Amino acid sequence: MEEAAPTLSPQEARRHYQANADKQDAQAWYEDEAFRVLIACSDFALANDVLEAGCGTGRLAEILLRDHLPSNARYTGIDIAPAMLARAGKRLAHFAPQVTLKPGDVTLGLTAGTAALDRVIATYLFDLLSPAHSRNLIGEFHRILRPDGLLCLTSLAPETSDGDTTILTQIWRLVQRRWPWAVGGCRPVELRPLLDDKIWKLVAHETVSPRGLTSEILVARKVRSDGTDGNHQH
């Protein structure tokens, strides 16, 4: 994990994404392939209670609610920027009975009850957070997931699964270090070191590099208190 890379404070991130909510869907060129892999690995058809931290404009939520989640599944989206939530609300209006959208700063913790959810999603969120906030949020995700529940993550990544760094990823890192606002504060990070193997069982871990920008996809199951991974769902 890149300790030295600058990060935006939650207040700075809120101001940036509040002002730039109308530009977020333009990131589909590198996000969509990661979303496709994440969905393929996460058994959303078996999910009843889903939380997405940093839900943005609701683009992933729309795909899940339309094509993958059961018709009675409950989806909650949290975002720090009201303008993002407003866009998500319009996009997800058709699914209104299933959807709850809430403003919130995930660095302050989550209000969901302990062991209340069977899927927790965070896409392109950890590449915004400081290392300390990332570790704390992973702890919160573990708390709110049910035993056997799945943690479903994507982020910008410094390397491919083969250990290569693409030219575009290198350029992105340089820009982020000098002008973090230019890329919304997002920097390539490593997700895998955040997980303690004693309490998480890796389900899927890979990278994709559409048009040369690498993203990491990680799905992990919360290990049950008896130490098993409870993979009877598969």
C-alpha positions, -999 to +999 in steps of 0.1 A: +000+000+000+013+034-009+017+052+024+034+082+008+008+090-018-013+121-009-050+115-001-079+139+001-095+144+035-132+134+037-142+170+036-121+176+005-135+145-011-170+156-004-164+190-020-148+175-050-175+149-057-203+173-049-189+196-076-181+169-101-210+145-098-220+151-134-187+137-146-186+104-127-203+082-153-175+090-178-153+066-158-172+037-173-144+031-197-122+015-170-149+006-144-172-016-165-148-045-170-140-046-133-178-045-125-183-074-149-157-095-131-169-085-096-205-095-104-194-128-119-176-137-087-201-125-061-233-146-063-256-117-061-285-139-070-283-153-035-281-119-018-309-104+002-293-075+021-267-055+003-248-024+013-227-003-012-202+021+005-194+050-019-223+042-042-217+073-064-243+078-091-258+043-087-244+029-119-234-004-104-265-006-083-287-002-114-269-032-130-273-053-099-310-044-092-320-048-129-301-080-138-287-098-107-303-093-074-335-110-063-367-089-067-371-088-030-335-079-022-328-048-001-301-024-013-286+004+007-262+029-008-241+054+011-221+083-003-204+114+011-217+138-016-254+147-018-251+154-055-241+118-061-270+105-041-294+128-060-282+112-093-284+078-078-320+085-066-331+094-101-313+064-117-328+039-092-363+054-089-378+024-107-365+002-079-376+025-051-392-001-028-359-020-026-336+010-023-324+032+006-299+059-001-281+076+028-255+104+031-225+093+051-188+095+057-176+059+059-144+070+077-166+077+107-180+041+108-212+025+096-246+025+112-256-010+099-261-035+126-237-063+135-240-093+111-269-076+093-258-080+057-248-107+032-230-085+007-209-054+012-196-036-019-170-009-023-158+000-058-132+027-063-134+038-027-103+024-011-082+042-037-095+075-021-089+065+016-059+068+037-043+035+049-056+040+084-092+047+072-089+017+049-080-006+077-108+007+099-134+004+072-124-032+065-130-039+102-164-023+099-173-044+069-163-075+088-186-064+117-217-058+096-214-089+073-231-121+083-210-152+087-205-165+051-213-130+037-192-117+009-170-086+007-169-073-029-142-048-037-126-031-067-100-004-069-073+011-091-043-011-087-005-005-091+002-038-109-015-065-129-017-100-115+015-108-134+034-080-116+034-056-145+027-019-143+011-005-174+022+029-189-012+044-182-012+033-146+023+048-142+011+081-156-020+081-134+002+076-103+024+105-113-005+128-119-021+118-086+010+125-066+015+160-081-021+170-088-045+147-068-075+168-077-070+160-114-080+124-107-104+130-079-078+119-053-079+083-066-046+065-065-036+028-073-036+008-041-034-029-031-065-044-016-052-079-007-029-068+022-060-053+040-074-087+046-065-109+076-066-145+064-078-157+098-112-140+094-115-138+056-115-165+030-105-154-005-131-163-031-117-144-062-088-121-068-077-108-102-069-077-122-082-062-155-066-034-175-091-020-200-073+005-223-042+001-201-055+012-167-054-016-141-081-024-115-080-050-088-111-071-081-113-090-048-141-110-033-137-126+002-160-145+025-163-137+062-151-168+080-176-182+105-168-183+142-161-220+140-132-212+116-149-225+084-155-205+053-191-217+049-188-222+011-220-242+010-235-214-011-215-224-041 
